[in-house]
């Protein structure tokens, strides 16, 4: 794990981005241009790409992974997001056992 955690200046778009991922066609690469095509044009929205990368939804070059495909499945998307968040931020859960409740 690296010393820094990915973050977004404004997280109010995370929910809508994940919802749009469910309905949008799977891109060959998840890029800034793809974000624009699904309606997220703000420069602040671009911060979702490093987050998706660190969560394992896309590779370093932006290629969607098998975990990305689970985001498109309405029966699995919440579970896979939670699982990936717990993995990425596992150090924080070690520091504060109660952070798991959030």
C-alpha positions, -999 to +999 in steps of 0.1 A: +000+000+000+013+035-008+014+063+017-014+083+000-050+075-005-069+086-036-094+113-030-118+136-049-122+173-042-160+168-043-174+134-038-210+143-047-205+128-082-193+093-070-228+079-068-239+093-101-207+081-118-212+045-104-248+046-115-238+057-150-212+029-152-240+004-146-259+016-177-231+028-201-214+005-225-182-010-213-154+012-227-122-002-241-104+024-219-119+044-190-105+079-199-113+116-194-130+114-228-152+085-217-162+104-186-173+133-208-193+110-231-213+098-200-220+133-189-192+141-164-174+171-179-161+189-148-123+188-143-131+177-107-147+145-121-114+134-135-102+124-100-125+094-102-100+077-126-072+073-101-097+062-075-111+036-099-076+025-107-066+021-070-099+003-063-090-022-090-119-014-114-095-003-141-058-011-149-030+015-151-038+021-188-076+025-181-087-009-193-118-021-173-112-052-152-135-081-142-143-061-110-155-033-133-179-058-150-194-065-115-202-028-112-226-033-141-245-060-123-272-045-101-270-076-078-233-072-072-224-035-076-228-024-039-210-055-027-180-050-050-177-013-041-177-021-004-152-050-008-128-028-028-131+001-004-123-022+026-093-036+008-080-002-003-085+015+031-077-016+052-050+004+071-077+028+083-098-001+095-069-014+115-064+020+132-101+024+141-122-008+143-154+013+143-147+029+109-162-003+095-196+010+104-194+038+080 
